[in-house]
Amino acid sequence: MENRVIIGGQWGDEGKGKIVDTLSRDVDWVIRYQGGANAGHTIHIEDQKHVLHLVPSGILHDGVQCFLGGGMVIDPWSLRDEILALEQKGIDVRERLQLSATSQLVMPFHKRLDELRESRLKRKCIGTTGRGIGPAYLDKMQRTGMRMGDLMLPRENLERKAIEKILSANEVLSQFYEADPLPAKVLAEEIVVLSQFLKPMIVNPYDALRAVRDGVASALFEGAQGTLLDIDHGTYPYVTSSNCTIGGALTGTGLPPRSLGEIVGVFKAYCTRVGNGPFMSELLGEAGDQLREAGGEYGATTGRARRCGWFDLIAGRYAADINGMTGMIITKLDVLDKLPRVKVATAYEMDGETLDTYPVLSEQLPRCKPLFTEFEGWEKSTEGCRRLTDLPANARKYLEFLEERMGTLIVGISVGRDREAMVWTETGVSG
């Protein structure tokens, strides 16, 4: 089969975990290429719920190999705990998970710096998950971070290196934030213990992914977060610290463009956002609260309530274009089942001018007001639908409008939490 890249088309939380899980059963590899434990993928399989943060969703399918790429920042403590939790459920992880030696380590001081920085910014804070992601990527760019391959060092060398990094971070904690230092010796000893657990899974990514690069093994590329949180192309500065767009799949794995194949964007049938930053189609007050409760819109990683709003076509078309999406999947259509009216933002008004293209400058976005197109709701359950012809007529009209205006075929529609609650299409909803 042709390889696929799964990319979030909004601000993350689009339901990519379910989609990756559903599509993983037919591939050799599932490859995560950016981000860290700030991501949260929730998968429902019958009466079981799995929440994953670092391990790719493909781990839930026997025989599928999983890979954490060099574009990631990985908290070794969190990774160990996640692996053990999965193994307690009877899932074979360590024989099927490989870790790129070039990925960066998230250390406890990264988390502490993350928390302190956000606290100092107060009302101007970004709204991070506090998982140390930004500080870890900062160390990567400063070329001062530790990498997964460092866990292969002899015990004495690894312990010494870890102590040096922690003592250096303690200087920043005490001098800039007036915070208590972290116990360097204790944490370094913990790193040594963790290295024994993780070492058998650490690999050279160039060698490990050779079969994918040569086209003899199939792969599904699992993105975290979403296009509008991309460090270069998102709503800067209210973004994550990695490239969640298509370029991240290349730099985060070391694979060439020919390895990518299909590029599938995942969009909710409405929009949500966690944290601060512009959200042009946001619903405030009771209407937003009702949508949040209907969709269970609380973060898998932090539990924070997500901001909710209508589907944004301008931002969606931007995401489809810059990623070169060959198809898109609409999730959580069932959440809209009971609404008498459904809206879509089809243009922005900024300073008296109507815009139908996405403005990329951060000072422009807060000045944009959405212009909506309204649809009649379908007020019928879609959860049991498995074919296009099963969908209510007004739900079909809504999807056909999105497909036409986005200029990208809808190849799948999620109508419930379970992995089987899907409507798949071959020629789009209009064909």
Buried (B, 14 or more C-beta within 10 A) or exposed (E): EEBBBBBBBBBBBBBBBBBBBBBBBEBBBBBBBBBBBBBBBBBBBEEEEBEBBBBBBBBBBEEBBBBBBBBBBBBBBBBBBBBEBBEEEEBEBBEBBBBBBBBBBBBBBBBBBBBBBBEEEEEEBBBBBBBBBBBBBBBBEEEEBBBBBBBBBEEEEBBEBBBEBBBEBBEBBEEEBEBEBBEBEEBBBBBBEBBEBBEEBBBEBBEBBEBBBEEEBBBBBBBBBBBBBBBBBBBBEBBBBBBBBBBBBBBBBBBEEEBBBBBBBBBBBBBBBBBBBBBBBBBEEEEBBBBBEBBEBBBBBBEEBBBBBBBBBBBBBBBBBBBBBBBBBBBBBBBBBEBEEBBBBBBBEBEEEEBEEBBBEBEBBEEBEBBBBEBEBBEEEBEEBEEBEEBBEBBBBBBBBBBEBBEBBBBBBBBBBBBEBBBEBEEBBBE
